[in-house]
């Protein structure tokens, strides 16, 4: 399989470039989960990073690639269907 060197921004992996496997479309996964073992037999912690496009600037140019940004909330990771109800979270108006 092919991999692509991808930059990680924020969280414990800030500034690291890690090779990430790409799918059949040539894109890395939308969500990258990093399991971190817990100390002294505690349950492992899962760090969640979300894929975002690398912005080249204000001009319209070819796609420059992807990077992963740390998601401290680590929200739902499953598929998001177009007919699903909007997710409630920080920054959404509840009323």
N, C-alpha and C positions, 0 to 999 in steps of 0.2 A: 504494500500500500504506500501511497505517497504521503509525505508530511510537509508542513509549512512552518517555518520559524515564526512564532507569534509573540508579540509583546504583551506582558501582563502589567496592568496599572492598578495601584492601590492594594491594600491588604498586605499579607505576609510575602507575597510573591512580587511586590512592586519593583519594576525595573528589570525583571528577568525576561529573557527571551527563551521560550521552550518550544521544541518541535511538537506540533499537534497534528495528529492524523486528520486528513481531509476526506470527505465523503465522495461519492461518485460525481457530484456536481462540482467538485473542486473547492468547496467551502468547508471550513472547520465547523464543528457543532456550535449551535447557538448558546448553549450553556456548558461550561466546563466545571466539573466538580472535582475537588482535590480532597481525598480523605486524609485526615491527620490523626494518627493514633493518640488516644488519651493517655495521660500519665497514670501509672500504677493500676492498670486494669479498668480504668474508667472508659465509658463508651467513646468511640472516635468522634471527632468534630469534622464536619464537612464544610469546606470553604467553597463558595459559589462565585464563579466569574461569568459574566455575560458578554457575548460577542457584540462589538460595535464596529462600525466602519471607520477607517482612518480618514480623517478629513484633510485634504491637501491644501485647502485655502478657499478663496471666494470664486475662483475660476472653475468652469466646468472642464474637468479632465477625466481621464480614465481612472477606473477604480484602483486605489493604491494598496488595498489589502485590509486586514482586520487586526483588531487588538481586543484584549479582554479586560473589562473593568470589574473591579471587586464589588460584589453585592453583599453588604454586611447583613441585610435582612435575610438573604438566602431564601426568597419566596418560592412559590410553586415552580417545579421544573417540568412537569408533564406537558403534553401537547395542548395547544391553545386553539380551539375551534372557533371559526368566525361566528357561529350562532350562540356561543357561550355568553353568559352574563358577564359584565365588566367586573374585574377584580377590585376589591376594596383594599386600599392601602394608604400609606401616608401621602398626603398631597391631593387626595381625591375628595370631592365635596360629597358629604353623606346626606345632604338634605336639600 
